[in-house]
Structure formats: structure tokens, C-alpha cells
């Protein structure tokens, strides 16, 4: 038996399903916020430094929350309200969540390419086009007050523009994934950071593409206004959660404790004593991401001009001992070098 998708009873039934789906997703997202609240708390207590790229992270994280609140308000009110304004607000925060989720991944790709213009300029053009499409999509969902159901009902949408937005978002995410993969494959080493960036980028693309495929298919079918938007909110919520998780995992990865890498010493024997044949010995304090290299220069007595080494310790003159101490102090050169992972943490 064929279903009449434009039948008012069918539309009312799907509107009821849409409401229940929104409440379930709202509960899921509140659980996500509570389980990851320690990230915000670490920024409030200044255990982590607040950087400007995290602006997109917070927009993504909380815009989708406001979208859920707006939708729940539209379902819960029993007196007439301004449904067009409320749904415009819901569309605005929902599209902002999608845009900022993609931006977080784009900034990581730019950081991996060390902000080279050959990558920054194309990404910037694609990002502006994405912004223009999503901004236009904020005003295509129209809702009216239904006095019989005493709730806001979606009266019309633009399925063509919705479909363009969804496919453009999926294509943009795929370009970011490919660009990030190329940047990572240029490095010969396969560190923990390499695996994290590659896996998170791949997982985000799979999750985002899968969740966006459902509304893309429904918009292509254009069954009715409710079916055109019923899967867009779940897709935006899942994409926002995946993007925020990727950002938090990267920052937490770069906040691990510093440890001494036992295999990266040079000019030091296994007992920790300086090798007398080596003029330079390196001790590497490493947490891998970022690395801290401490370099010390070993100066022998024979290289120090004007110093005399006697076989008896009581024959050292005070002046010679002081000069040796000064020379050794000047010979210590500490060089701090940062690995490219610090660029990743600065970028999100």
C-alpha cells in the first residue's frame, strides 16, 4: 500500500516522531556536555591556555545546544508564538554548528601544512563559499502556528538548497581529509600524534558523511516538509560531537607529562656518566609532542687555556678553579626546540 506523504495525518505522525527524536538527541547531547565538562573547567582554572581557534570549538559546541533548546520550545509551547522567527533562530544556530565543525578540521589541516598560502588560499575560498551557502540556508525553513495541534509546524522548505548544502559540506569535509592525509603522509615517521590526526580525521569524515547521507537522500526524494528536515538536526548534532571530540583529543594529547627518553641520549653511557671521548653530549627531555632538547657542551681541562691540572687536589689554586667554573658555565648551551605538534595545538 502506497503511503500518501502529503496526507495531514501522515504529516502529523511524522511531526510527532520528529519531536520525540529531538528530545532523545537533546538528552544525548546533555550527557555529552557533562561527560566532557572537565575540558571547559581546565580552561576556567587556567590549566590549559585559551587560544583564539577555540572560538570555533565553543561555537560548535554550544550552537547545537541552543538549536535543541529552540526546537524544544517550539514543541512545548501551548500558546501562539512567532514561529517563523523561532525557526529562523534554530536554523541559524544549527548551520553555525555545521560551519564551525568543518572549520575546526580545516584549521588543523592548515596547521599541518605550516600555513602555506598554497593551502590557505584554496581553503579560504572554499570556506567562504560554505559560509555563503549555509547562511542562505538559515532562511529557507518556514514554520507556522497550528491552532489545532497548538504547536509550530514546518510549512515549507527549499529541498534543492538543502541538498546543495549537505553535498557541499560532505565534499568540503572530504577535501579536508585528503589534504590532511597528504600532509601526514609527507612525514616518514609514524608517531602517536600522526596516528591520532589521521584516525580522528578519518573517523570524523566517516561519521559526518554517514550522518549527512540520510538527509541528502530524504531531500532528494522530497516527500514532504517534515521529512526534508527530520534528519538534518541529528546530522548536525553528530557532526558537532565528532568535531569537538577531535579537538579535545588533540589538545589533551599535547598536554601529556614530560618524561626522559632513555634511548635518545648521545655521548652518555648506560650508567649516565659522560663519555670522556665525546665533546658534546645531548640529553633529550621528551614527551614527543612537543620535544625539549637540552644540549650541553663538555669542555676538557686540556682545552681550557691557562689552567693546570695537578695530581694532588690541594695544589689547585683558587683563581684557576674559579676560571674553570666560569668557563664551564659559559660552555653550557641549552637549546629548546619545538616539534611541529605545537602548531597543531595552536590550530585547535
Secondary structure by P-SEA (a helix, b strand, c coil): cccccccaaaaaaaaaaaaaaaaaaaaaaaaaaaaaaaaaaaaaaccccccccaaaaaaaacaaaaaaaaaaaaaccccccaaaaaaaaaaaaaaaaaaaaaaaaaaaaaaaaccccccaaaaaaaaaaaaaaaaaacccbbbbbcccccccccccccaaaaaaaaaaaaaaaaaaaaaaaaaaaacccccaaaaaaaaaaaaaaaaaaaaaaaaaaaaaacccccccccaaaaaaaaaaaaaaaaaaaaaaaaacbbbbcccccccccccccccccccbbbbbbcccccbbbbbbbbbcccccccbbbbcccccccaaaaaaaaaaaaaabbbbbbbcaaaaaaaac
